[in-house]
Amino acid sequence: MKDPHATLRDQVLKRVLNGAGETDEALRRAAAERKGLPPELQQLIDKIHDHAYQVTDEDLVRLQKKYDDDELFEIIVSAALGASRKRLLAGLAALENTKDKA
């Protein structure tokens, strides 16, 4: 199934991951892809990818010792976009598989 919003979605993702920011592009990409993260960020990124509703103020307070609010915002948005993209692509693939079997 073709995603009619793929171009716009990919432009947003590219801008967030590769655009100017307070954090390094490699860190934003790691958050989106959920791999290659600094150890102190792994728990937060895992929560965002698996159960975003479980992120707490305490998670952020713990990280504010090393990252300022702008950096945390970029990291969190990158992780959320990466997680949503992964879910969307899985859903589209499932629809495509269903279509092929019909």
Secondary structure, DSSP 8 states (H G I E B T S, - for coil): ---TTHHHHHHHHHHHHHSS-SS-HHHHHHHHHT-S--HHHHHHHHHHHHHGGG--HHHHHHHTTTS-HHHHHHHHHHHHHHHHHHHHHHHHHHHHHHHHH-
